[in-house]
Amino acid sequence: MSETPVQLDRAAIEAAIPHREPFLLVDEIVSCAENRIAGRKHFTGQEYFFAGHYPGQPIVPGVLLCEAGMQVGAILLSRRLAAAGNASPRRVPVATRLQDVRFKRIVRPGETIEIDVVLDEELSGAFFLTAKISVGGQLATRFQFACTMADA
């Protein structure tokens, strides 16, 4: 894959991972290089989970912030495998580990998260990544995770 950053729209995102509404947590990819990817997701306040997650004072669930980071990481892995000629529509990246999760800032309806994921290491078919989720330059969530490829 080229080191030249590229942007991806919704169609390219849906071609890279199997997630769909209402569980697709990536609106756009703003840059993608060999070992790093950055995306965005805007929370309008109309998402299904706000009705029951802190009613009257809604916040984005932390587990969904982690899921957004892992989806962006899955897009990176799908693109890497396609560039290496190893892509298969029957194989998808799945999370195998989540660790060192830190929640630093609440994310509320109307806010846009910026998702930055770095591939730290690839070892024997396992991919080790670090995700940082921020809002307006403020760190909201940071975590490390691992993925492998599984049959769809």
C-alpha positions in Angstrom: 0.0 0.0 0.0 1.2 3.5 -0.8 2.5 5.8 1.9 0.5 8.6 0.1 -2.5 9.3 2.3 -5.9 8.6 0.7 -9.5 9.4 1.7 -12.4 7.0 1.6 -16.1 7.7 1.4 -19.0 5.6 2.7 -19.0 3.3 -0.4 -15.3 2.5 0.1 -15.8 1.9 3.8 -18.7 -0.5 3.2 -16.5 -2.3 0.6 -13.8 -2.8 3.2 -15.8 -4.0 6.2 -19.1 -5.8 6.7 -20.6 -3.3 9.2 -23.8 -1.5 8.2 -26.3 0.9 9.8 -27.2 1.2 12.6 -23.9 -0.3 13.7 -21.5 1.3 11.2 -19.6 3.8 13.4 -17.4 5.4 10.7 -18.6 8.2 8.5 -15.4 8.8 6.6 -11.8 8.0 6.4 -9.7 11.2 6.1 -6.3 9.5 5.6 -5.0 6.0 5.1 -1.4 5.0 4.7 0.4 1.6 5.1 0.4 1.5 9.0 -1.9 4.4 10.0 -5.5 5.4 9.3 -7.7 8.3 10.5 -11.5 8.5 10.4 -14.4 10.5 11.7 -17.8 9.8 13.1 -20.4 12.5 13.9 -23.0 11.7 16.5 -26.3 13.5 15.7 -28.2 12.6 18.9 -30.7 10.5 16.9 -28.7 7.3 17.3 -30.7 4.4 18.8 -28.6 4.1 22.0 -29.1 7.6 23.2 -32.7 6.8 24.1 -31.6 4.6 27.0 -28.0 5.5 27.8 -28.2 8.2 30.4 -31.7 9.5 29.4 -31.9 13.3 29.7 -28.1 13.5 29.8 -27.1 11.3 26.9 -23.5 10.3 26.3 -21.9 8.0 23.8 -21.2 4.6 25.4 -17.5 3.9 25.9 -17.8 0.5 24.3 -19.1 2.1 21.1 -16.1 4.5 21.1 -13.9 1.3 21.2 -16.0 -0.3 18.5 -15.5 2.8 16.3 -11.8 2.5 16.7 -11.8 -1.2 15.9 -13.9 -0.6 12.8 -11.4 2.0 11.6 -8.6 -0.5 12.3 -10.5 -3.2 10.4 -10.6 -0.9 7.4 -6.8 -0.4 7.6 -6.3 -4.2 7.7 -8.7 -4.9 4.8 -6.9 -2.3 2.7 -3.4 -3.8 3.7 -4.5 -7.3 2.8 -6.0 -6.1 -0.5 -2.8 -4.3 -1.4 -0.8 -7.5 -0.7 -3.2 -9.6 -2.8 -4.4 -11.5 0.3 -7.9 -10.1 0.4 -10.9 -12.5 0.4 -14.6 -11.6 0.7 -14.9 -14.6 2.9 -12.3 -13.4 5.5 -12.9 -10.4 7.8 -10.9 -8.8 10.6 -12.2 -9.6 14.0 -11.1 -8.4 17.4 -9.3 -10.9 19.7 -8.1 -8.6 22.5 -8.8 -5.2 24.0 -6.5 -3.9 26.6 -5.3 -0.8 28.5 -8.6 1.0 27.8 -8.6 4.6 29.1 -11.7 6.9 29.0 -10.6 10.5 29.4 -13.5 12.6 28.1 -17.2 12.1 27.7 -18.6 12.3 24.1 -22.0 13.8 23.7 -24.6 14.1 21.0 -23.7 16.7 18.4 -20.0 16.0 18.6 -17.6 14.5 16.1 -15.0 12.0 17.1 -11.7 11.8 15.3 -10.3 8.2 15.2 -6.6 7.6 14.8 -5.4 4.0 14.5 -1.8 2.8 14.2 -0.7 -0.8 13.3 2.0 -1.4 15.8 3.0 -5.0 14.8 1.9 -7.9 12.6 3.0 -11.3 13.9 1.9 -14.7 12.6 -1.4 -13.6 11.3 -2.2 -11.4 14.3 -2.4 -7.6 14.1 -1.6 -5.4 17.1 -3.0 -1.9 17.0 -3.4 1.3 19.1 -6.4 3.6 18.8 -6.9 7.1 20.0 -10.3 8.8 19.9 -10.5 12.5 20.3 -13.0 15.4 20.1 -11.7 18.8 19.1 -8.2 17.9 19.9 -9.0 16.5 23.4 -8.3 12.8 24.0 -11.5 10.9 24.8 -10.4 7.3 24.7 -7.2 5.4 24.1 -6.7 1.6 23.9 -4.8 -1.2 22.3 -6.4 -4.1 20.5 -5.5 -7.1 18.4 -7.2 -8.6 15.4 -7.0 -11.7 13.3 -8.7 -12.7 10.1 -11.7 -15.0 10.4 -14.2 -16.7 8.1 -17.2 -14.4 7.5 
